[in-house]
């Protein structure tokens, strides 16, 4: 196990010898890796979460949706934090949380038709 206080005291002791530049250079790769992780992993995920939240807020009655579990249905009622969908030939109704909605097929088809 690395003893963190020892590393800090070693850095302070070395700083007196004029090796501040060496200390900065040794931490530079770690900083670069963190920046790359932010732009390659964290930022795109935040953007996708924002798009998903907007899609769930813009659901309308009559939209065809797909749930995370793969159930397809048509929205028949929208509550504050839930959605009721009709699915199957017998029009059985299922109540789901809005976070269970994975995709709005109707909105996707409209966007494709506009292009």
Protein Blocks (a to p, Z undefined) as FASTA:
>chain_A
ZZfklmmmmmmmmmmnopmmmmmmmmmmmmmmmmmmmmmmmmmmmmmmmmmmmmmmmpce
hiacddfkopacddfbdcfkbccddedjkopacdddfklpmbdfklmmmmmmmZZ
